[in-house]
Amino acid sequence: LKLGGVPAERINQVQMSMGMTAGVLLVLAFIFWLTPRYRGVIYGVVPLLLLELVVWGGRVEIETNDPTLGFRHDDIVQFLQEDPELFRIESATGHWAPSAALLHGLDDMGGVYNPLALAPYDALRWTIGERGGVKHSYLNVKYVLADKGNRPGDGRLVLVYGDNPLIDVYENTRVLPRALFVTEVEVVADHGAAWNSVHAGSFLPTQTVVIEADYLGLVGEWPTGGGSEGEVEVVRAGINEMVYEVVAEAAGWLVLADVYYPNWKGVIDGEMAVPVIRANYTFRAVPVPAGEHEVRLSFVPPNWYGAVGVSGGTFLGLFLMWVGVGWKRRRLG
């Protein structure tokens, strides 16, 4: 993975965390190794864990303000929810909680506040450039929330809501749709080459999709080029299922500004399975034939169903054990 513009302090934090975790695990392993010979050593686990909590807790900033204030902007939420289009927001203010969008049913460019972010998207997000630029607009960021009276960009961002005492809402006048139809394909050798292509000054997501050779091999022969335009309508956009209507004169690609992840499945017109591949470094693309078609994408992770089965089997086993113990006690009693 080419990390691009990820700040050095973020990398240092990860390295420190991994080093601390490895150290604690080694000490714990040593304690358990000594326990059969010296039983009292096992009591060292508690002070070790307390020491770890103190060391890491001392680096945590203590917030003295009400932590729920960032969620209390009902007027802004109402303004954003009145927009019927599919869009993302970006917060450039400390008065808006990082995970408030999830609570209010909005899409945030940064997702929810989670240290386990997907590395390719996180790396790309740190290098999108100026607000209102090509990559920023490609992420479907229509609104930027900023501190009162502090414009977060140039004239491409227009103030559209200023009634809140703390936050102003700016609209990105060059925002791109979440779903695009393109016919031009740039095939690159690998993930690193895809990074370079999407960061090239000539990259235009409205005209070209960048696809790695390994992923294009999943598609096989597919007509490209010709410059034919297509129309995309978002029918439904859920968390695990999305439906689009595509009308195109020639075969091309439905390109989504949504993060790629394995186990997304595509179906055209309810009968033709199509692959959902990684495109534009970390997003999704689906090959679509010419004509008018319904494209349905579903997230079907087999590991999740396996985990549900294991959990269900465990609970069933515990229940049967509980029933068996109770039956045995009544029989003996």
Secondary structure, DSSP 8 states (H G I E B T S, - for coil): ---TT--HHHHHHHHHHHHHHHHHHHHHHHHHHHTTT-GGGGGGHHHHHHHHHHHHHTTS----S-TTGGG--HHHHHHHHT--S--EEEEESTTS-TTHHHHHT-EETT-SS-S---HHHHHHHTT--STTSHHHHHTTEEEEEEETT---SSTTEEEEE--SSSEEEEEETT---SEEEE-EEEEESSHHHHHHHHTSTT--TTTEEEEEHHHHTTT-S----S---EEEEEEEE-SSEEEEEEEESS-EEEEEEEE--TTEEEEETTTEEEE-EEETTTEEEEEE-SEEEEEEEEE--HHHHHHHHHHHHHHHHHHHHHHHHHHHHHHH-
